[in-house]
Amino acid sequence: MSISKIIKRYKYFLIFFFILILISIFNNEIGLSAFKNIKSNLIQMLSVLPPTMILLGLMDEWIPREYFMKYMGDKSKILGIFLSFMLAFFAAGPMYAGFPFAAVLIKKGVKFSNIIIFLNAWCVTKFSTLLFEIGALGYKFTFYRLIINIPGIIIMGYIVDYLVSKKTHKI
């Protein structure tokens, strides 16, 4: 790979890295703090992504496309919505770990609205997040928030599916 291709591919990284170096030159304390944050985030990401990719590879190989199409495909209706919520409910990791899962679901023929529901549910209804929220804000708040969010997630999934053409979300 030529140097120009590398620079073009990583131009945003290089621009922000250069800006960070300039910040470090003018204010060393802020620069060191930024580098520590970058290091911490990188370590967190590297601890989450490899297990996620292994699970995705196993899911991709072990579960046939026909199962996904049958239970979460275009004719899945309520079962597809329920399975989307369940996959997200028991998921582990930050939001960026959900996007590779969504790519596999698209590849397996899952209905696009169910993928959008899965991604939104990953953010809103994850078991670990709910436990934290109940402890911090109370079960009443969490219950009322879920009553509002769950229908909103489903509606949003179908609206996005309606607005996005089928050609744009195929892998």
C-alpha beads as a LAMMPS data file, in Angstrom:
LAMMPS data file: protein, C-alpha beads

171 atoms
170 bonds

1 atom types
1 bond types

-500.0 500.0 xlo xhi
-500.0 500.0 ylo yhi
-500.0 500.0 zlo zhi

Masses

1 110.0

Atoms # bond

1 1 1 0.000 0.000 0.000
2 1 1 1.389 3.374 -0.959
3 1 1 1.897 6.259 1.457
4 1 1 -0.772 8.358 -0.274
5 1 1 -3.360 5.599 0.224
6 1 1 -2.427 5.284 3.887
7 1 1 -2.689 9.050 4.395
8 1 1 -6.026 9.165 2.572
9 1 1 -7.394 6.245 4.567
10 1 1 -6.307 7.593 7.958
11 1 1 -6.567 11.318 7.261
12 1 1 -9.023 12.067 10.082
13 1 1 -6.953 10.115 12.577
14 1 1 -3.819 11.952 11.467
15 1 1 -5.532 15.356 11.616
16 1 1 -6.813 14.766 15.157
17 1 1 -3.479 13.298 16.239
18 1 1 -1.711 16.412 14.936
19 1 1 -4.207 18.653 16.758
20 1 1 -3.641 16.660 19.947
21 1 1 0.118 17.131 19.626
22 1 1 -0.405 20.885 19.170
23 1 1 -2.613 20.990 22.250
24 1 1 0.068 19.082 24.185
25 1 1 2.723 21.590 23.112
26 1 1 0.661 24.578 24.278
27 1 1 -0.853 22.931 27.391
28 1 1 0.929 19.787 28.485
29 1 1 -1.586 18.972 31.239
30 1 1 -4.570 18.866 28.863
31 1 1 -2.546 16.879 26.309
32 1 1 -1.524 14.257 28.887
33 1 1 -5.107 14.007 30.112
34 1 1 -6.331 13.472 26.539
35 1 1 -3.718 10.773 25.894
36 1 1 -4.716 9.008 29.148
37 1 1 -8.376 9.065 28.057
38 1 1 -7.466 7.700 24.638
39 1 1 -5.427 4.917 26.250
40 1 1 -8.277 4.024 28.621
41 1 1 -10.862 3.954 25.817
42 1 1 -8.588 1.892 23.590
43 1 1 -8.032 -0.684 26.330
44 1 1 -11.775 -0.877 26.952
45 1 1 -12.492 -1.309 23.241
46 1 1 -9.830 -4.004 22.854
47 1 1 -11.315 -5.893 25.799
48 1 1 -14.828 -5.846 24.315
49 1 1 -14.380 -6.299 20.572
50 1 1 -12.394 -9.588 20.337
51 1 1 -14.954 -11.630 22.329
52 1 1 -17.733 -9.952 20.359
53 1 1 -16.113 -10.872 17.051
54 1 1 -15.603 -14.469 18.191
55 1 1 -19.275 -14.750 19.175
56 1 1 -20.305 -13.207 15.866
57 1 1 -18.173 -15.667 13.925
58 1 1 -19.691 -18.585 15.809
59 1 1 -23.214 -17.237 15.338
60 1 1 -22.560 -16.692 11.644
61 1 1 -21.343 -20.264 11.170
62 1 1 -23.556 -22.209 13.556
63 1 1 -26.966 -20.625 12.984
64 1 1 -28.264 -21.095 9.449
65 1 1 -29.678 -18.166 7.518
66 1 1 -33.027 -19.944 7.237
67 1 1 -33.584 -19.773 11.028
68 1 1 -33.041 -16.049 11.079
69 1 1 -35.285 -15.569 8.065
70 1 1 -38.000 -17.747 9.607
71 1 1 -38.001 -16.214 13.077
72 1 1 -36.827 -12.641 12.396
73 1 1 -37.352 -12.197 8.643
74 1 1 -40.003 -10.351 6.662
75 1 1 -42.874 -12.558 7.867
76 1 1 -41.814 -12.777 11.520
77 1 1 -44.268 -10.195 12.940
78 1 1 -44.443 -10.186 16.781
79 1 1 -41.947 -13.046 17.182
80 1 1 -39.274 -11.083 15.302
81 1 1 -39.843 -8.043 17.503
82 1 1 -39.693 -10.192 20.648
83 1 1 -36.477 -11.922 19.547
84 1 1 -34.909 -8.559 18.671
85 1 1 -35.645 -7.337 22.178
86 1 1 -34.373 -10.567 23.756
87 1 1 -31.100 -10.500 21.801
88 1 1 -30.543 -6.929 22.931
89 1 1 -31.721 -7.553 26.517
90 1 1 -29.088 -10.223 27.132
91 1 1 -26.348 -8.467 25.165
92 1 1 -23.184 -7.341 26.851
93 1 1 -20.946 -4.455 26.029
94 1 1 -21.206 -0.902 24.796
95 1 1 -23.244 0.272 21.836
96 1 1 -20.393 0.006 19.341
97 1 1 -20.388 -3.764 19.924
98 1 1 -23.980 -3.912 18.637
99 1 1 -23.147 -2.715 15.138
100 1 1 -21.219 -5.852 14.106
101 1 1 -24.188 -7.876 15.368
102 1 1 -26.483 -5.769 13.206
103 1 1 -24.260 -6.425 10.180
104 1 1 -24.545 -10.185 10.742
105 1 1 -28.313 -9.878 11.146
106 1 1 -28.541 -8.022 7.827
107 1 1 -26.399 -10.706 6.195
108 1 1 -28.678 -13.415 7.605
109 1 1 -31.803 -11.836 6.088
110 1 1 -33.379 -10.328 9.187
111 1 1 -36.122 -7.791 8.562
112 1 1 -34.662 -4.276 8.697
113 1 1 -37.221 -3.037 11.240
114 1 1 -36.128 -5.852 13.569
115 1 1 -32.502 -4.757 13.202
116 1 1 -33.400 -1.173 14.094
117 1 1 -35.434 -2.473 17.043
118 1 1 -32.445 -4.573 18.125
119 1 1 -30.039 -1.609 17.998
120 1 1 -32.404 0.697 19.877
121 1 1 -33.220 -1.973 22.438
122 1 1 -29.474 -2.556 22.927
123 1 1 -29.255 1.042 24.157
124 1 1 -32.457 1.166 26.181
125 1 1 -33.402 -2.280 27.536
126 1 1 -30.142 -4.106 28.257
127 1 1 -30.343 -6.146 31.490
128 1 1 -27.166 -4.692 32.979
129 1 1 -28.318 -1.154 32.228
130 1 1 -31.722 -1.778 33.776
131 1 1 -30.164 -3.117 36.981
132 1 1 -27.990 -0.028 37.283
133 1 1 -30.934 2.242 36.554
134 1 1 -33.159 0.552 39.143
135 1 1 -30.419 0.974 41.745
136 1 1 -29.734 4.598 40.857
137 1 1 -33.200 5.943 39.978
138 1 1 -35.636 3.420 41.415
139 1 1 -37.866 0.743 39.938
140 1 1 -40.831 3.095 39.353
141 1 1 -38.828 5.404 37.109
142 1 1 -37.330 2.445 35.217
143 1 1 -40.758 0.847 34.783
144 1 1 -42.364 4.039 33.461
145 1 1 -39.423 4.703 31.151
146 1 1 -39.728 1.194 29.691
147 1 1 -43.481 1.633 29.197
148 1 1 -42.725 4.731 27.121
149 1 1 -39.577 3.477 25.372
150 1 1 -40.637 -0.008 24.229
151 1 1 -43.514 1.152 21.988
152 1 1 -41.315 4.019 20.785
153 1 1 -38.560 1.583 19.790
154 1 1 -41.012 -0.563 17.839
155 1 1 -42.594 2.429 16.102
156 1 1 -39.182 3.858 15.260
157 1 1 -38.065 0.520 13.799
158 1 1 -41.024 0.422 11.431
159 1 1 -40.725 4.092 10.490
160 1 1 -37.041 3.691 9.615
161 1 1 -37.807 0.504 7.681
162 1 1 -40.483 2.369 5.734
163 1 1 -38.266 5.379 5.009
164 1 1 -35.170 3.440 3.953
165 1 1 -35.344 1.563 0.684
166 1 1 -34.426 -2.137 0.685
167 1 1 -31.455 -1.523 -1.624
168 1 1 -29.614 0.705 0.834
169 1 1 -29.377 -1.734 3.727
170 1 1 -28.145 -4.925 2.056
171 1 1 -24.653 -6.181 2.762

Bonds

1 1 1 2
2 1 2 3
3 1 3 4
4 1 4 5
5 1 5 6
6 1 6 7
7 1 7 8
8 1 8 9
9 1 9 10
10 1 10 11
11 1 11 12
12 1 12 13
13 1 13 14
14 1 14 15
15 1 15 16
16 1 16 17
17 1 17 18
18 1 18 19
19 1 19 20
20 1 20 21
21 1 21 22
22 1 22 23
23 1 23 24
24 1 24 25
25 1 25 26
26 1 26 27
27 1 27 28
28 1 28 29
29 1 29 30
30 1 30 31
31 1 31 32
32 1 32 33
33 1 33 34
34 1 34 35
35 1 35 36
36 1 36 37
37 1 37 38
38 1 38 39
39 1 39 40
40 1 40 41
41 1 41 42
42 1 42 43
43 1 43 44
44 1 44 45
45 1 45 46
46 1 46 47
47 1 47 48
48 1 48 49
49 1 49 50
50 1 50 51
51 1 51 52
52 1 52 53
53 1 53 54
54 1 54 55
55 1 55 56
56 1 56 57
57 1 57 58
58 1 58 59
59 1 59 60
60 1 60 61
61 1 61 62
62 1 62 63
63 1 63 64
64 1 64 65
65 1 65 66
66 1 66 67
67 1 67 68
68 1 68 69
69 1 69 70
70 1 70 71
71 1 71 72
72 1 72 73
73 1 73 74
74 1 74 75
75 1 75 76
76 1 76 77
77 1 77 78
78 1 78 79
79 1 79 80
80 1 80 81
81 1 81 82
82 1 82 83
83 1 83 84
84 1 84 85
85 1 85 86
86 1 86 87
87 1 87 88
88 1 88 89
89 1 89 90
90 1 90 91
91 1 91 92
92 1 92 93
93 1 93 94
94 1 94 95
95 1 95 96
96 1 96 97
97 1 97 98
98 1 98 99
99 1 99 100
100 1 100 101
101 1 101 102
102 1 102 103
103 1 103 104
104 1 104 105
105 1 105 106
106 1 106 107
107 1 107 108
108 1 108 109
109 1 109 110
110 1 110 111
111 1 111 112
112 1 112 113
113 1 113 114
114 1 114 115
115 1 115 116
116 1 116 117
117 1 117 118
118 1 118 119
119 1 119 120
120 1 120 121
121 1 121 122
122 1 122 123
123 1 123 124
124 1 124 125
125 1 125 126
126 1 126 127
127 1 127 128
128 1 128 129
129 1 129 130
130 1 130 131
131 1 131 132
132 1 132 133
133 1 133 134
134 1 134 135
135 1 135 136
136 1 136 137
137 1 137 138
138 1 138 139
139 1 139 140
140 1 140 141
141 1 141 142
142 1 142 143
143 1 143 144
144 1 144 145
145 1 145 146
146 1 146 147
147 1 147 148
148 1 148 149
149 1 149 150
150 1 150 151
151 1 151 152
152 1 152 153
153 1 153 154
154 1 154 155
155 1 155 156
156 1 156 157
157 1 157 158
158 1 158 159
159 1 159 160
160 1 160 161
161 1 161 162
162 1 162 163
163 1 163 164
164 1 164 165
165 1 165 166
166 1 166 167
167 1 167 168
168 1 168 169
169 1 169 170
170 1 170 171
